[in-house]
Amino acid sequence: MNILQINSSARREGSQSTLLADSIVERLRALEPDATLTVRDLAATPHRELDAAALQALFAAPAER
């Protein structure tokens, strides 16, 4: 099993949503000890903006990117 936990709260500490997500992941890992966990924290590492150039590249042929 692969688990992807995405934390999106701007509060780095004391976030209730992150605490809830941590609790859910803890239960999942108890059921599946060999599960792989990947955590993405959008407050620590924000996702890049999707600007016009990036959007156009999504629709371009791979050789033109």
Distance bins in CASP14 RR format, pairs under 12 A and 6 or more apart:
PFRMAT RR
TARGET T0000
AUTHOR 0000-0000-0000
RMODE 2
METHOD distances of the structure
MODEL  1
1 25 0 0 0 0 0 1 0 0 0 0 0
1 28 1 0 0 1 0 0 0 0 0 0 0
1 29 0 0 0 0 1 0 0 0 0 0 0
1 30 0 0 0 0 0 1 0 0 0 0 0
1 31 0 0 0 0 1 0 0 0 0 0 0
1 32 1 0 1 0 0 0 0 0 0 0 0
1 33 0 0 0 0 1 0 0 0 0 0 0
1 34 1 0 0 1 0 0 0 0 0 0 0
1 35 1 0 1 0 0 0 0 0 0 0 0
1 36 1 0 0 1 0 0 0 0 0 0 0
1 37 0 0 0 0 1 0 0 0 0 0 0
1 38 0 0 0 0 0 1 0 0 0 0 0
2 25 0 0 0 0 0 1 0 0 0 0 0
2 28 0 0 0 0 0 1 0 0 0 0 0
2 29 0 0 0 0 0 1 0 0 0 0 0
2 32 0 0 0 0 1 0 0 0 0 0 0
2 34 0 0 0 0 0 1 0 0 0 0 0
2 35 1 0 0 1 0 0 0 0 0 0 0
2 36 1 0 1 0 0 0 0 0 0 0 0
2 37 0 0 0 0 1 0 0 0 0 0 0
2 38 1 0 0 1 0 0 0 0 0 0 0
3 21 0 0 0 0 0 1 0 0 0 0 0
3 22 0 0 0 0 0 1 0 0 0 0 0
3 24 0 0 0 0 1 0 0 0 0 0 0
3 25 1 0 1 0 0 0 0 0 0 0 0
3 26 0 0 0 0 0 1 0 0 0 0 0
3 27 0 0 0 0 0 1 0 0 0 0 0
3 28 1 0 1 0 0 0 0 0 0 0 0
3 29 1 0 0 1 0 0 0 0 0 0 0
3 30 0 0 0 0 0 1 0 0 0 0 0
3 31 0 0 0 0 0 1 0 0 0 0 0
3 32 0 0 0 0 1 0 0 0 0 0 0
3 33 0 0 0 0 0 1 0 0 0 0 0
3 34 0 0 0 0 0 1 0 0 0 0 0
3 35 1 0 1 0 0 0 0 0 0 0 0
3 36 1 0 0 1 0 0 0 0 0 0 0
3 37 1 0 1 0 0 0 0 0 0 0 0
3 38 1 0 0 1 0 0 0 0 0 0 0
3 39 0 0 0 0 1 0 0 0 0 0 0
3 40 0 0 0 0 0 1 0 0 0 0 0
4 21 0 0 0 0 0 1 0 0 0 0 0
4 24 0 0 0 0 0 1 0 0 0 0 0
4 25 0 0 0 0 1 0 0 0 0 0 0
4 28 0 0 0 0 0 1 0 0 0 0 0
4 35 0 0 0 0 0 1 0 0 0 0 0
4 36 0 0 0 0 1 0 0 0 0 0 0
4 37 0 0 0 0 1 0 0 0 0 0 0
4 38 1 0 1 0 0 0 0 0 0 0 0
4 39 0 0 0 0 1 0 0 0 0 0 0
4 40 1 0 0 1 0 0 0 0 0 0 0
5 17 0 0 0 0 0 1 0 0 0 0 0
5 18 0 0 0 0 1 0 0 0 0 0 0
5 19 0 0 0 0 0 1 0 0 0 0 0
5 20 0 0 0 0 0 1 0 0 0 0 0
5 21 1 0 1 0 0 0 0 0 0 0 0
5 22 1 0 0 1 0 0 0 0 0 0 0
5 23 0 0 0 0 0 1 0 0 0 0 0
5 24 0 0 0 0 1 0 0 0 0 0 0
5 25 1 0 1 0 0 0 0 0 0 0 0
5 26 0 0 0 0 0 1 0 0 0 0 0
5 28 0 0 0 0 1 0 0 0 0 0 0
5 29 0 0 0 0 0 1 0 0 0 0 0
5 35 0 0 0 0 0 1 0 0 0 0 0
5 36 0 0 0 0 0 1 0 0 0 0 0
5 37 1 0 0 1 0 0 0 0 0 0 0
5 38 1 0 0 1 0 0 0 0 0 0 0
5 39 1 0 1 0 0 0 0 0 0 0 0
5 40 1 0 0 1 0 0 0 0 0 0 0
5 41 0 0 0 0 1 0 0 0 0 0 0
5 42 0 0 0 0 0 1 0 0 0 0 0
6 17 0 0 0 0 0 1 0 0 0 0 0
6 18 0 0 0 0 0 1 0 0 0 0 0
6 21 0 0 0 0 1 0 0 0 0 0 0
6 25 0 0 0 0 0 1 0 0 0 0 0
6 37 0 0 0 0 0 1 0 0 0 0 0
6 38 0 0 0 0 1 0 0 0 0 0 0
6 39 1 0 0 1 0 0 0 0 0 0 0
6 40 1 0 1 0 0 0 0 0 0 0 0
6 41 0 0 0 0 1 0 0 0 0 0 0
6 42 1 0 0 1 0 0 0 0 0 0 0
6 43 0 0 0 0 0 1 0 0 0 0 0
6 44 0 0 0 0 0 1 0 0 0 0 0
6 45 0 0 0 0 0 1 0 0 0 0 0
6 47 0 0 0 0 1 0 0 0 0 0 0
7 13 0 0 0 0 0 1 0 0 0 0 0
7 14 0 0 0 0 0 1 0 0 0 0 0
7 15 1 0 0 1 0 0 0 0 0 0 0
7 16 0 0 0 0 0 1 0 0 0 0 0
7 17 1 0 0 1 0 0 0 0 0 0 0
7 18 1 0 1 0 0 0 0 0 0 0 0
7 19 0 0 0 0 0 1 0 0 0 0 0
7 20 0 0 0 0 0 1 0 0 0 0 0
7 21 1 0 0 1 0 0 0 0 0 0 0
7 22 0 0 0 0 1 0 0 0 0 0 0
7 24 0 0 0 0 0 1 0 0 0 0 0
7 25 0 0 0 0 0 1 0 0 0 0 0
7 38 0 0 0 0 0 1 0 0 0 0 0
7 39 1 0 0 1 0 0 0 0 0 0 0
7 40 1 0 0 1 0 0 0 0 0 0 0
7 41 1 0 1 0 0 0 0 0 0 0 0
7 42 1 0 0 1 0 0 0 0 0 0 0
7 43 1 0 0 1 0 0 0 0 0 0 0
7 44 0 0 0 0 1 0 0 0 0 0 0
7 45 0 0 0 0 0 1 0 0 0 0 0
7 46 0 0 0 0 0 1 0 0 0 0 0
8 15 0 0 0 0 1 0 0 0 0 0 0
8 17 1 0 0 1 0 0 0 0 0 0 0
8 18 0 0 0 0 1 0 0 0 0 0 0
8 21 0 0 0 0 1 0 0 0 0 0 0
8 39 0 0 0 0 0 1 0 0 0 0 0
8 40 0 0 0 0 1 0 0 0 0 0 0
8 41 0 0 0 0 1 0 0 0 0 0 0
8 42 1 0 1 0 0 0 0 0 0 0 0
8 43 1 0 0 1 0 0 0 0 0 0 0
8 44 0 0 0 0 0 1 0 0 0 0 0
8 45 0 0 0 0 0 1 0 0 0 0 0
8 46 0 0 0 0 1 0 0 0 0 0 0
8 47 0 0 0 0 1 0 0 0 0 0 0
9 15 1 1 0 0 0 0 0 0 0 0 0
9 16 0 0 0 0 1 0 0 0 0 0 0
9 17 1 0 1 0 0 0 0 0 0 0 0
9 18 1 0 1 0 0 0 0 0 0 0 0
9 19 0 0 0 0 1 0 0 0 0 0 0
9 20 0 0 0 0 0 1 0 0 0 0 0
9 21 0 0 0 0 1 0 0 0 0 0 0
9 22 0 0 0 0 0 1 0 0 0 0 0
9 41 0 0 0 0 1 0 0 0 0 0 0
9 42 0 0 0 0 1 0 0 0 0 0 0
9 43 1 0 0 1 0 0 0 0 0 0 0
9 44 0 0 0 0 0 1 0 0 0 0 0
10 17 0 0 0 0 0 1 0 0 0 0 0
10 18 0 0 0 0 0 1 0 0 0 0 0
10 41 0 0 0 0 0 1 0 0 0 0 0
10 42 0 0 0 0 1 0 0 0 0 0 0
10 43 1 0 1 0 0 0 0 0 0 0 0
10 44 0 0 0 0 0 1 0 0 0 0 0
10 46 0 0 0 0 1 0 0 0 0 0 0
11 17 0 0 0 0 1 0 0 0 0 0 0
11 18 1 0 0 1 0 0 0 0 0 0 0
11 19 0 0 0 0 0 1 0 0 0 0 0
11 41 0 0 0 0 0 1 0 0 0 0 0
11 42 0 0 0 0 0 1 0 0 0 0 0
11 43 1 0 0 1 0 0 0 0 0 0 0
11 44 0 0 0 0 0 1 0 0 0 0 0
12 18 0 0 0 0 1 0 0 0 0 0 0
12 41 0 0 0 0 1 0 0 0 0 0 0
12 42 0 0 0 0 0 1 0 0 0 0 0
12 43 1 0 1 0 0 0 0 0 0 0 0
12 44 1 0 0 1 0 0 0 0 0 0 0
12 45 0 0 0 0 0 1 0 0 0 0 0
13 19 0 0 0 0 0 1 0 0 0 0 0
13 41 0 0 0 0 0 1 0 0 0 0 0
13 43 0 0 0 0 0 1 0 0 0 0 0
13 44 0 0 0 0 0 1 0 0 0 0 0
14 20 0 0 0 0 0 1 0 0 0 0 0
14 22 0 0 0 0 0 1 0 0 0 0 0
14 43 0 0 0 0 0 1 0 0 0 0 0
15 21 0 0 0 0 1 0 0 0 0 0 0
15 22 0 0 0 0 1 0 0 0 0 0 0
15 41 0 0 0 0 0 1 0 0 0 0 0
15 42 0 0 0 0 0 1 0 0 0 0 0
15 43 0 0 0 0 1 0 0 0 0 0 0
15 44 0 0 0 0 0 1 0 0 0 0 0
16 22 0 0 0 0 0 1 0 0 0 0 0
16 23 0 0 0 0 0 1 0 0 0 0 0
17 23 0 0 0 0 0 1 0 0 0 0 0
17 24 0 0 0 0 0 1 0 0 0 0 0
17 41 0 0 0 0 0 1 0 0 0 0 0
17 42 0 0 0 0 0 1 0 0 0 0 0
17 43 0 0 0 0 0 1 0 0 0 0 0
18 24 0 0 0 0 0 1 0 0 0 0 0
18 25 0 0 0 0 0 1 0 0 0 0 0
18 39 0 0 0 0 1 0 0 0 0 0 0
18 40 0 0 0 0 0 1 0 0 0 0 0
18 41 0 0 0 0 1 0 0 0 0 0 0
18 42 0 0 0 0 0 1 0 0 0 0 0
18 43 0 0 0 0 1 0 0 0 0 0 0
18 44 0 0 0 0 0 1 0 0 0 0 0
19 25 0 0 0 0 0 1 0 0 0 0 0
19 26 0 0 0 0 0 1 0 0 0 0 0
20 26 0 0 0 0 0 1 0 0 0 0 0
20 27 0 0 0 0 0 1 0 0 0 0 0
21 27 0 0 0 0 0 1 0 0 0 0 0
21 28 0 0 0 0 0 1 0 0 0 0 0
21 37 0 0 0 0 0 1 0 0 0 0 0
21 39 0 0 0 0 1 0 0 0 0 0 0
21 40 0 0 0 0 0 1 0 0 0 0 0
21 41 0 0 0 0 0 1 0 0 0 0 0
22 28 0 0 0 0 0 1 0 0 0 0 0
22 29 0 0 0 0 0 1 0 0 0 0 0
22 37 0 0 0 0 0 1 0 0 0 0 0
22 39 0 0 0 0 1 0 0 0 0 0 0
22 41 0 0 0 0 0 1 0 0 0 0 0
23 29 0 0 0 0 0 1 0 0 0 0 0
23 30 0 0 0 0 0 1 0 0 0 0 0
24 30 0 0 0 0 0 1 0 0 0 0 0
24 31 0 0 0 0 0 1 0 0 0 0 0
24 37 0 0 0 0 0 1 0 0 0 0 0
25 31 0 0 0 0 0 1 0 0 0 0 0
25 32 0 0 0 0 0 1 0 0 0 0 0
25 35 0 0 0 0 1 0 0 0 0 0 0
25 36 0 0 0 0 0 1 0 0 0 0 0
25 37 1 0 0 1 0 0 0 0 0 0 0
25 38 0 0 0 0 0 1 0 0 0 0 0
25 39 0 0 0 0 1 0 0 0 0 0 0
26 32 0 0 0 0 0 1 0 0 0 0 0
26 33 0 0 0 0 0 1 0 0 0 0 0
26 35 0 0 0 0 0 1 0 0 0 0 0
26 37 0 0 0 0 0 1 0 0 0 0 0
27 33 0 0 0 0 0 1 0 0 0 0 0
27 35 0 0 0 0 0 1 0 0 0 0 0
28 34 0 0 0 0 0 1 0 0 0 0 0
28 35 1 0 0 1 0 0 0 0 0 0 0
28 36 0 0 0 0 0 1 0 0 0 0 0
28 37 0 0 0 0 1 0 0 0 0 0 0
29 35 1 0 1 0 0 0 0 0 0 0 0
29 36 0 0 0 0 1 0 0 0 0 0 0
29 37 1 0 0 1 0 0 0 0 0 0 0
39 45 0 0 0 0 0 1 0 0 0 0 0
40 46 0 0 0 0 0 1 0 0 0 0 0
40 47 0 0 0 0 1 0 0 0 0 0 0
41 47 0 0 0 0 0 1 0 0 0 0 0
42 48 0 0 0 0 0 1 0 0 0 0 0
47 54 0 0 0 0 0 1 0 0 0 0 0
48 54 1 0 0 1 0 0 0 0 0 0 0
48 55 0 0 0 0 0 1 0 0 0 0 0
49 55 0 0 0 0 0 1 0 0 0 0 0
50 56 0 0 0 0 0 1 0 0 0 0 0
50 57 0 0 0 0 0 1 0 0 0 0 0
50 58 0 0 0 0 1 0 0 0 0 0 0
51 57 0 0 0 0 1 0 0 0 0 0 0
51 58 0 0 0 0 0 1 0 0 0 0 0
52 58 0 0 0 0 0 1 0 0 0 0 0
52 59 0 0 0 0 0 1 0 0 0 0 0
53 59 0 0 0 0 0 1 0 0 0 0 0
53 60 0 0 0 0 0 1 0 0 0 0 0
53 65 0 0 0 0 0 1 0 0 0 0 0
54 60 0 0 0 0 0 1 0 0 0 0 0
54 65 0 0 0 0 0 1 0 0 0 0 0
56 64 0 0 0 0 1 0 0 0 0 0 0
56 65 0 0 0 0 1 0 0 0 0 0 0
57 63 0 0 0 0 0 1 0 0 0 0 0
57 64 0 0 0 0 1 0 0 0 0 0 0
57 65 1 0 1 0 0 0 0 0 0 0 0
58 64 0 0 0 0 0 1 0 0 0 0 0
58 65 0 0 0 0 1 0 0 0 0 0 0
59 65 0 0 0 0 1 0 0 0 0 0 0
END
